[in-house]
């Protein structure tokens, strides 16, 4: 089975994140808000995307009313990358490494 056939039969993690992101745009709005707030309060050279996502989890579970929603841990790295793409002046703010699904692309697999 080729990698093309595999990707046709089941979406990649990135594809699942993108579909979820499109259905939940408020999550990225909160990610931007809390990241920019952290940068305004302290001049961070690096910030943990997990820290930001856990703040979102806190705010949506404790501080607000309404339906709870879950943010998959698998999606956190994509929010960090999206933020740095939208705010290139903050490239490197979130430390990233190649994702498993990207590694094969760079190693010739």
C-alpha positions as CSV (number, residue, x, y, z in Angstrom):
1,X,0.0,0.0,0.0
2,X,1.4,3.4,-0.9
3,X,1.4,6.4,1.3
4,X,-1.1,8.1,-1.1
5,X,-3.5,5.2,-0.5
6,X,-3.1,5.5,3.2
7,X,-3.8,9.2,3.3
8,X,-7.0,8.7,1.1
9,X,-8.3,6.1,3.5
10,X,-7.7,8.0,6.8
11,X,-7.1,11.7,7.3
12,X,-3.7,12.7,8.7
13,X,-3.5,14.4,12.1
14,X,-3.0,17.7,10.4
15,X,-6.1,17.2,8.3
16,X,-8.1,16.2,11.4
17,X,-6.8,19.3,13.2
18,X,-7.7,21.6,10.2
19,X,-11.3,20.2,10.1
20,X,-11.6,20.7,13.9
21,X,-10.1,24.2,13.6
22,X,-12.6,25.3,11.0
23,X,-15.5,24.1,13.2
24,X,-14.0,25.8,16.3
25,X,-12.4,29.1,15.2
26,X,-12.9,30.5,18.7
27,X,-10.1,28.3,20.0
28,X,-7.5,30.0,17.8
29,X,-8.9,33.4,18.7
30,X,-8.3,32.5,22.4
31,X,-4.9,31.1,21.5
32,X,-3.9,34.4,19.9
33,X,-5.4,36.5,22.7
34,X,-3.7,34.6,25.5
35,X,-0.3,34.4,23.6
36,X,-0.4,38.1,22.9
37,X,-1.4,38.9,26.5
38,X,1.5,36.9,27.8
39,X,3.9,38.7,25.4
40,X,2.5,42.1,26.5
41,X,2.9,41.3,30.2
42,X,6.4,39.8,30.0
43,X,8.9,39.8,27.2
44,X,9.2,36.1,26.7
45,X,11.8,34.7,24.3
46,X,9.9,31.4,24.4
47,X,6.5,30.4,25.4
48,X,4.9,27.0,25.8
49,X,2.0,26.2,23.5
50,X,0.8,23.8,26.2
51,X,0.7,26.7,28.7
52,X,-1.6,28.7,26.3
53,X,-3.8,25.7,25.6
54,X,-4.2,24.9,29.3
55,X,-5.2,28.5,29.9
56,X,-7.9,28.1,27.2
57,X,-9.0,24.9,28.9
58,X,-9.2,26.7,32.2
59,X,-11.1,29.6,30.8
60,X,-13.6,27.5,28.9
61,X,-14.1,24.9,31.7
62,X,-14.0,27.1,34.8
63,X,-14.6,30.7,33.9
64,X,-17.4,30.4,31.3
65,X,-20.7,28.7,31.1
66,X,-22.0,26.6,28.3
67,X,-20.9,23.5,26.6
68,X,-17.4,22.2,27.4
69,X,-15.3,21.2,24.4
70,X,-12.1,19.3,24.3
71,X,-8.9,20.4,22.6
72,X,-6.9,17.3,21.6
73,X,-3.2,17.4,22.7
74,X,-2.5,16.3,19.1
75,X,-3.6,19.7,17.9
76,X,-1.4,21.9,20.1
77,X,1.7,22.0,17.8
78,X,-0.5,23.1,14.9
79,X,-1.8,26.1,16.9
80,X,1.8,27.1,17.7
81,X,2.7,26.9,14.0
82,X,-0.4,28.8,12.9
83,X,0.3,31.6,15.4
84,X,3.9,31.9,14.2
85,X,2.8,31.9,10.5
86,X,0.3,34.7,11.3
87,X,2.9,36.6,13.4
88,X,6.3,36.1,11.7
89,X,7.8,38.6,14.2
90,X,7.3,35.9,16.8
91,X,8.9,33.1,14.8
92,X,10.6,30.8,17.3
93,X,8.4,31.9,20.2
94,X,7.1,28.3,20.4
95,X,9.8,25.7,20.1
96,X,8.8,23.2,17.5
97,X,10.3,20.1,16.0
98,X,9.2,18.2,12.9
99,X,6.0,16.3,13.4
100,X,6.0,12.5,12.8
101,X,4.0,12.9,9.6
102,X,6.5,15.5,8.4
103,X,9.6,13.5,9.2
104,X,9.2,11.0,6.4
105,X,8.9,13.9,3.9
106,X,12.3,15.2,4.9
107,X,14.0,11.8,5.1
108,X,13.0,10.7,1.6
109,X,10.4,8.2,2.7
